[in-house]
């Protein structure tokens, strides 16, 4: 058996993995500071819908920019409800997920989309108002590096967003674990009372991480739309936001390990497409489609086993609102 | 500066007023957002009101609110014991699968006598929904796995399981290749006096009564409430936390499973893919709006059933996508959560 099939498989593993990676980078910051952003799924959907529309009107660069602005707004909403008003993070997150999936379906709906596009760019030709797909980000193979067997096609033959995401991961790891701002973020998530006593502004840190998480969730959605699957379908995020939340636990809240977690779930998704082509997938693809969700449940369970739990520890103040004694 | 003071005691009247005001806020905020997105807001609200005052549509409203009400009553049990069951959607689907499975057993294998069909279908869909909730519950009890993510994942799995069955082994051989199960025979149809909604209302009121009795008069209900207030206290009080959690989630998922029974056997008469427009998620909002009070679930559920019905009307008359209803629902959800804040705190101006 030749190994030629393995290179395209690895290439698409990275392509999908980056959706998870972008989502997890921001979410890790939020969780490290003690806020669970369950709205990730919905903000992703908003990011996808907005980038779809803005790309058609104004091009790729602004699409990512506008999507992240909206992501930041959603992150602000999350912070206002959970940090300032100290409301339940699970309920608020679910509400934001519903809001995001509803709004994305609404603004990308053909008639609404047409109105928005005409407003944003009156010179668009009528065909552009109707299309269901966005122009994809062009692939930029890196010279020489792409020639390396296996590693080349896996990492060096992609669009620019993939390279940026892969570079961001170590940078965000460094920021979180080797700088004073990272230390502040982590201490707020471990012991907000102590952090507050040491003069760290708990509220400001959490606002920052929530908005950061919003930005990255939206970027994950924008990348999903522009870099991976350029056809708009309502509900195209398909639970990937929730799967991201599980892989963060698997990555023990580390941006570097999130690369591996993301590639793992990216790989499972590729496996799913491959299996659909032959064997089990051809007769009943549904079981193959269940794989990512089932594996997420199994992973969560295994990680909760006593022997694992000692080694990974969640931020102690995760999902707990902070009350300042006055 | 502002300062927050905890309410020590809040009257039921004030609490109700806060929730009412938060609903008004939701109407207002939704109006602004839709106005910005070029929707005829007046027309939008008129259509929604119309659904509740036109008798023919009101029947449709009740018809569609039953699955929400049932799932929501199930969630009352879970939420009161502090178990974040986000999986009502999947539990509804499992209830549907179980009910359809019984019909298939009966029609093709003659397994169950026709006179017992509805009883058996009810019992089996309760158990199937309950079992689907027992999976995350036992993972929580045995391994300490957080239930939020697992219940969510199981929703997707249940939905795909329905797809598998109706595209595969359960596809109606006489269904011209559509992804449908066989139609349910008359004696497997949930109806009372010719109206499925009537049967649905009776079941809903019965279940609401049972949930009320459970928490008001039984030891199990008391233990569930203590567990919901604090897991630590429950442990020190000698409550078998594990067993109570399992039992509570069996009941919670089971009631949602009954919602699934109503959908296939009362509303549609067949199993087909993606039947639920998110009943299980809407049920979360309803449970919170009703403040986990089983009696209030009924009107709250009917309100949201009305929104779903209005969603269809909006599609045909204003040519809006169904997702406008999702947006409206989620804004209501956020405002209800906000109401929780005002029920807990008083904002005081401090100099």
Interface residues (C-beta under 8 A of the other chain):
Chain A: X38 X77 X81 X85 X86 X87 X88 X90 X91 X92 X94 X95 X96 X98 X99 X101 X102 X103 X104 X105 X106 X107 X109 X111 X112 X115 X116 X234 X238 X239 X242 X243 X245 X246 X283 X284 X286 X287 X289 X290 X293 X294 X296 X297 X300 X301 X304 X305 X309 X326
Chain B: X3 X37 X38 X84 X86 X139 X143 X144 X145 X146 X148 X149 X150 X152 X153 X154 X156 X157 X160 X161 X163 X164 X167 X168 X281 X284 X288 X319 X320 X321 X322 X323 X324 X325 X326 X327 X328 X329 X330 X331 X333 X334 X337 X338 X340 X341
